[in-house]
Amino acid sequence: MFHNIDILEDINNIPLNFDKPYVLKNNKMVAVKKWNLDYLKKKLSNSYVIVKYHKSIEDFQMTNYINKYKKISEYMSDIENSKLCYLSECALINLEDVLDKNDTKERFKFRRQNIKKYLYLGLNSYSNCHIHITHDAVLNQIFGKKIVYMYDYYDNPSLEPVSIFNKDNNFIKDNFWTLDLSKYKLYKVVLEPGDCLLIPPWWYHSIKSIDLSC
């Protein structure tokens, strides 16, 4: 049985220094009503991005990939043809000449500087379980759905991280998606358009998109 993540309806109720995840409902971000696949195709078709390509579903689940530099139109054609690829960690600042930066303006009143914004766009994409240790992260669901599993750093000590000398040293050794999840203490949420998942440092998270997700 999975634990639930607390849900908030009012931005002002988010603790300033939160130390556990929250889901914020009813995000007023413009992109939630404005963006869809056709819109992004029209606006970004000729923009070049770095796309992660995977040889197998297992490689996708374990976040093993080869980077390729492609036009977004080519990438979208590849996902429509069911190729195992994922546009992730695409810095939005590189697309501000074609996308209105106000589309992703957040209304959070944390009195904190937003360091970076990224675009994640994929079809049935995976991210193996990993952790951030220095910054909060906010996952804004624009369209489509994502399943997110989470746990605190101390919750599941048997899930060991990879070596600190590994280039992906914030990931666990195991393929999270092949584990018997009933054996672990896990929190689960399904994010829908307009949902924001607030992820504090030291919380592991593993993410799968349902169909096409942004």
N, C-alpha and C positions, 0 to 999 in steps of 0.2 A: 504494500500500500504506500502510495506516495504522499508526501506532505504538501500542503497548499502554501503558496506564496501570498502574503498579505496584499490586498487590493485597496488602492486609494482612488477616490473620485476627485479630490481637490488637491491641486498642486501645492497649496499652502500647508497641507498636512504632511508633506514629506519632511522628515527630520533633517536638519541642516547637515549633521554629521552621521548619516545613516550607516549602520554596520551590518545590515542584513538586506536582502533583496526586497523590492516592492514592485508591484505592477500598477502603473498609473493608467487609468482608463480615460477615454474621451480626449485624446490628444488633439489640440486645435491646430496642429501643424498643417500648413496649406497643402503640402505634398500629398497628404492622405486623401484629399478630395480631388486633387488635380492630376496626380501621376497614375499612369497605367502603362502597359507594355507599348501600346501604339504611340502614346505621348513620348516615351523615352526613345522609341525608334525614330520618331520625327526629329527630336531635338538633338540626339546624340549619335545619329547614324554614322557620321564621318569622324567621330572622336576616336582616338587611339587609346587603348588601355592594356594593362597586363592581366592576362587571364590564366587561371590555374587549370591544367588539363591532367586527368587521371587515367591510368591504364585499366583500372578495375574498380568495382564498387568497394572492395576492401581498401584499395589505395585512397579512394575518396573518403571513406570512414576514418582512415588513419592520417588523413591530411598529408598524403604523399603525392607530389605533383611535379609537373614540368611547367614553367612559365612560358607563355607565348605572347608576343606583342601583336595585337590585332585591332582592327576597327570594331567598334561595338556592333555594327551591322553584321559583321562576320560572326562575332560571338553569338548574337541572337539567332542567327541561322543555325549555328552548331547546336544550341540547346533545343531548338525546334526539331532538330534531327536526332535528338536523344544522345548526343555526345556527352561524355562525363567531364564537364567543365564547370567552372565557377568564377564569376567576377566578384572578388572579395577585397576588402581593404583598398578600394579605389578612392583616393583622396578627392573629396568633392571640390576642393579649392582648384583642382586641375580642370574642372568642368564648368567653372563659374562664367566662362565666356559664352556658354550655350544654355546653362540652366540658371534660373533666377535663384540667387542665394537666399532670398526671403522664403522660398518654398520650404526650406528645412529649418527655419528659425524656431528655436525652442522658447517656451514661456516659463522655464524653470526659474525660480527666484532663490538660487543657492548662493548668490554673491560669489560665484566662482567663475574663473575664466574657462571657456570652452577651448581645449587645446587643438583637437582635430576632429574632423567629420569624415566618415567614410561611407561609400556606397557598396552595398552587398546585393547582388542580383543573381539568382540562380534557380534552376529547376531541380527539385528533389535533392537539394544539396545537403552535405554533411559537414560538421566540424567535430573532430574528436575532442574529448574532455580536456580542458585547459584552464589556466588561471592567469589573472593579472594581479600584480603585487604592488603597483605604484599609483594607479589612478582608478577612479570610478569609471564605469562604462554605462552608456544608456543605449539600449537597443530599441529603436523606433520602428515599429512595424508599419510600413506604408501600404503595401497591398500583398495579398496572399496570407498564408499562415505559417507559423513556425512552432515546433515543439522544443521546449527548453527543459533540460534536466540540470539541477544544481545541487551542490552540497558545500557546506563550510569546510575549510581546510582540515579541521580536526575530526570530521564526521566519519570518514572511511579510510583509515590508515593503511588498509591492505591495498588500496589503489595507489601504487607508487609512481612518482614522476620519473621521466627519463633522466639520463645523465645531465649534469649541468654543462657538460661539454657538447651536448647535442645542440644543433641550430634551433630546434624547437623545444628548448628545455623547460617550457612552461606547460608541456603536455604530459599526460599519463602514459605509462608503458603499454597498457592494454588497449585493445579496440573496445571502446565503451559500448558500441552497438552490438557486440556479440556476447556481452556479459549477461548473466542472470540478474537482472536489476532488482529482483525481489530480495536479494541478499544484502542490499545496501540502504543506507539512510539517504533518501533522495527527495528533493522538491521538484515538482513538475508544474509547468504552465504551458498552455497553448495560446500563443499570441495571435490576435486578430488585428485587422487594420485599425489604427488609432491607438493601439496599446503601446505603452513604453515599459520596458523592463529595466529597472535600475539595479546595476550589478556593482556592489562594493568590491574593493580589493580582497583577495584571499578567499574568494568563493569560486570553486570550480564550476564550469558550465560546459554542456555539450548540446549542440543545436542541430536540428534537422528541419528543413523546409518541407512543406506539404505542397506539392506541385510548384507553380511559379511564385516566387516570393521576392519581395524587395524590402 
